[in-house]
Amino acid sequence: MMLLSAAGLWFGIGEALYMIIGAVCMILGNAAGTSWELLVQIAKHKRSDLVR
């Protein structure tokens, strides 16, 4: 999607900026979800160490 947006900007299509905003939001959402999962896994691991 980013490559398509970059090509659109290269050819002077200004509406491609809207696609870039969507792509950046998808990347940030994915990163937030991944970091949250990592935080939950670490908390579970630390909690299991405390129980032992």
SEDRENLUM-378675 format. One record per residue: residue number from 1; residue in three letters; chain; x, y, z of N, C-alpha, C, O in turn. Coordinates in nm, 2 decimals, m for minus. Layout:
<sites>
[site NUM; 'ALA'; 'A'; [X; Y; Z]; [X; Y; Z]; [X; Y; Z]; [X; Y; Z]]
...
</sites>
This chain:
<sites>
[site 1; 'MET'; 'A'; [0.08; m0.12; 0.00]; [0.00; 0.00; 0.00]; [0.09; 0.13; 0.00]; [0.06; 0.22; m0.07]]
[site 2; 'MET'; 'A'; [0.20; 0.12; 0.08]; [0.29; 0.24; 0.08]; [0.35; 0.26; m0.06]; [0.37; 0.37; m0.10]]
[site 3; 'LEU'; 'A'; [0.39; 0.15; m0.12]; [0.45; 0.16; m0.26]; [0.35; 0.22; m0.36]; [0.39; 0.30; m0.44]]
[site 4; 'LEU'; 'A'; [0.23; 0.18; m0.35]; [0.13; 0.23; m0.44]; [0.11; 0.38; m0.41]; [0.09; 0.46; m0.51]]
[site 5; 'SER'; 'A'; [0.11; 0.42; m0.29]; [0.09; 0.56; m0.25]; [0.21; 0.64; m0.30]; [0.19; 0.75; m0.35]]
[site 6; 'ALA'; 'A'; [0.33; 0.59; m0.28]; [0.45; 0.66; m0.33]; [0.45; 0.67; m0.48]; [0.48; 0.78; m0.53]]
[site 7; 'ALA'; 'A'; [0.40; 0.57; m0.55]; [0.39; 0.58; m0.70]; [0.29; 0.69; m0.73]; [0.31; 0.77; m0.83]]
[site 8; 'GLY'; 'A'; [0.18; 0.70; m0.66]; [0.08; 0.80; m0.69]; [0.13; 0.94; m0.67]; [0.10; 1.03; m0.74]]
[site 9; 'LEU'; 'A'; [0.21; 0.96; m0.56]; [0.27; 1.09; m0.54]; [0.37; 1.12; m0.64]; [0.38; 1.24; m0.68]]
[site 10; 'TRP'; 'A'; [0.45; 1.02; m0.69]; [0.55; 1.04; m0.79]; [0.48; 1.10; m0.92]; [0.54; 1.18; m0.99]]
[site 11; 'PHE'; 'A'; [0.36; 1.04; m0.95]; [0.30; 1.09; m1.07]; [0.21; 1.21; m1.05]; [0.13; 1.25; m1.14]]
[site 12; 'GLY'; 'A'; [0.21; 1.27; m0.93]; [0.14; 1.39; m0.90]; [m0.01; 1.37; m0.86]; [m0.09; 1.46; m0.88]]
[site 13; 'ILE'; 'A'; [m0.04; 1.25; m0.81]; [m0.18; 1.23; m0.76]; [m0.18; 1.26; m0.61]; [m0.13; 1.19; m0.53]]
[site 14; 'GLY'; 'A'; [m0.24; 1.38; m0.58]; [m0.24; 1.42; m0.44]; [m0.32; 1.34; m0.35]; [m0.30; 1.34; m0.23]]
[site 15; 'GLU'; 'A'; [m0.42; 1.27; m0.40]; [m0.51; 1.19; m0.32]; [m0.44; 1.07; m0.26]; [m0.49; 1.00; m0.17]]
[site 16; 'ALA'; 'A'; [m0.32; 1.04; m0.31]; [m0.24; 0.93; m0.26]; [m0.20; 0.95; m0.11]; [m0.17; 0.86; m0.04]]
[site 17; 'LEU'; 'A'; [m0.20; 1.08; m0.07]; [m0.17; 1.11; 0.07]; [m0.27; 1.04; 0.16]; [m0.23; 1.00; 0.28]]
[site 18; 'TYR'; 'A'; [m0.39; 1.04; 0.12]; [m0.50; 0.97; 0.21]; [m0.46; 0.82; 0.22]; [m0.49; 0.77; 0.33]]
[site 19; 'MET'; 'A'; [m0.41; 0.76; 0.12]; [m0.37; 0.62; 0.13]; [m0.25; 0.60; 0.22]; [m0.24; 0.50; 0.30]]
[site 20; 'ILE'; 'A'; [m0.16; 0.70; 0.22]; [m0.05; 0.69; 0.31]; [m0.09; 0.71; 0.46]; [m0.04; 0.63; 0.54]]
[site 21; 'ILE'; 'A'; [m0.19; 0.79; 0.48]; [m0.24; 0.81; 0.62]; [m0.30; 0.68; 0.67]; [m0.28; 0.63; 0.78]]
[site 22; 'GLY'; 'A'; [m0.38; 0.61; 0.58]; [m0.43; 0.48; 0.62]; [m0.33; 0.38; 0.64]; [m0.34; 0.30; 0.74]]
[site 23; 'ALA'; 'A'; [m0.23; 0.37; 0.56]; [m0.12; 0.27; 0.57]; [m0.04; 0.30; 0.70]; [m0.01; 0.20; 0.77]]
[site 24; 'VAL'; 'A'; [m0.01; 0.42; 0.73]; [0.06; 0.45; 0.86]; [m0.02; 0.41; 0.98]; [0.03; 0.36; 1.08]]
[site 25; 'CYS'; 'A'; [m0.15; 0.44; 0.97]; [m0.24; 0.40; 1.09]; [m0.25; 0.25; 1.10]; [m0.25; 0.20; 1.22]]
[site 26; 'MET'; 'A'; [m0.25; 0.18; 0.99]; [m0.25; 0.03; 1.00]; [m0.12; m0.02; 1.07]; [m0.12; m0.11; 1.15]]
[site 27; 'ILE'; 'A'; [m0.01; 0.04; 1.03]; [0.12; 0.00; 1.08]; [0.13; 0.03; 1.23]; [0.18; m0.05; 1.31]]
[site 28; 'LEU'; 'A'; [0.08; 0.15; 1.27]; [0.08; 0.18; 1.41]; [m0.01; 0.10; 1.49]; [0.02; 0.06; 1.61]]
[site 29; 'GLY'; 'A'; [m0.13; 0.06; 1.44]; [m0.22; m0.03; 1.51]; [m0.16; m0.16; 1.53]; [m0.18; m0.22; 1.63]]
[site 30; 'ASN'; 'A'; [m0.10; m0.21; 1.43]; [m0.03; m0.34; 1.44]; [0.08; m0.34; 1.54]; [0.09; m0.44; 1.62]]
[site 31; 'ALA'; 'A'; [0.16; m0.24; 1.54]; [0.26; m0.23; 1.64]; [0.21; m0.22; 1.79]; [0.26; m0.28; 1.88]]
[site 32; 'ALA'; 'A'; [0.10; m0.14; 1.80]; [0.04; m0.13; 1.94]; [m0.02; m0.26; 1.98]; [0.00; m0.30; 2.10]]
[site 33; 'GLY'; 'A'; [m0.08; m0.34; 1.89]; [m0.13; m0.47; 1.93]; [m0.02; m0.57; 1.97]; [m0.03; m0.64; 2.06]]
[site 34; 'THR'; 'A'; [0.09; m0.56; 1.89]; [0.20; m0.65; 1.92]; [0.26; m0.62; 2.05]; [0.30; m0.71; 2.13]]
[site 35; 'SER'; 'A'; [0.28; m0.49; 2.08]; [0.35; m0.45; 2.20]; [0.26; m0.49; 2.32]; [0.31; m0.53; 2.43]]
[site 36; 'TRP'; 'A'; [0.13; m0.48; 2.30]; [0.03; m0.51; 2.41]; [0.04; m0.66; 2.44]; [0.04; m0.70; 2.56]]
[site 37; 'GLU'; 'A'; [0.05; m0.74; 2.33]; [0.06; m0.89; 2.35]; [0.19; m0.92; 2.42]; [0.19; m1.01; 2.51]]
[site 38; 'LEU'; 'A'; [0.30; m0.86; 2.39]; [0.42; m0.88; 2.45]; [0.42; m0.84; 2.60]; [0.47; m0.92; 2.68]]
[site 39; 'LEU'; 'A'; [0.35; m0.73; 2.63]; [0.34; m0.69; 2.77]; [0.26; m0.79; 2.85]; [0.29; m0.82; 2.96]]
[site 40; 'VAL'; 'A'; [0.15; m0.85; 2.79]; [0.07; m0.95; 2.86]; [0.15; m1.08; 2.88]; [0.14; m1.14; 2.99]]
[site 41; 'GLN'; 'A'; [0.23; m1.12; 2.78]; [0.30; m1.24; 2.80]; [0.41; m1.22; 2.91]; [0.43; m1.32; 2.98]]
[site 42; 'ILE'; 'A'; [0.48; m1.11; 2.91]; [0.58; m1.09; 3.02]; [0.51; m1.08; 3.15]; [0.57; m1.14; 3.25]]
[site 43; 'ALA'; 'A'; [0.39; m1.02; 3.17]; [0.33; m1.02; 3.29]; [0.29; m1.16; 3.34]; [0.30; m1.20; 3.46]]
[site 44; 'LYS'; 'A'; [0.24; m1.24; 3.24]; [0.21; m1.38; 3.28]; [0.33; m1.46; 3.32]; [0.32; m1.54; 3.42]]
[site 45; 'HIS'; 'A'; [0.44; m1.44; 3.25]; [0.56; m1.51; 3.29]; [0.61; m1.46; 3.43]; [0.65; m1.55; 3.51]]
[site 46; 'LYS'; 'A'; [0.61; m1.33; 3.46]; [0.65; m1.29; 3.59]; [0.56; m1.34; 3.70]; [0.60; m1.37; 3.81]]
[site 47; 'ARG'; 'A'; [0.43; m1.34; 3.67]; [0.33; m1.39; 3.77]; [0.36; m1.53; 3.80]; [0.35; m1.57; 3.92]]
[site 48; 'SER'; 'A'; [0.39; m1.61; 3.70]; [0.41; m1.76; 3.72]; [0.54; m1.78; 3.80]; [0.55; m1.87; 3.88]]
[site 49; 'ASP'; 'A'; [0.64; m1.69; 3.78]; [0.76; m1.70; 3.86]; [0.74; m1.66; 4.01]; [0.80; m1.72; 4.10]]
[site 50; 'LEU'; 'A'; [0.64; m1.57; 4.04]; [0.61; m1.53; 4.17]; [0.54; m1.64; 4.25]; [0.55; m1.66; 4.37]]
[site 51; 'VAL'; 'A'; [0.46; m1.72; 4.17]; [0.37; m1.82; 4.24]; [0.46; m1.94; 4.28]; [0.43; m2.00; 4.38]]
[site 52; 'ARG'; 'A'; [0.56; m1.97; 4.21]; [0.65; m2.08; 4.24]; [0.73; m2.06; 4.37]; [0.80; m2.15; 4.41]]
</sites>
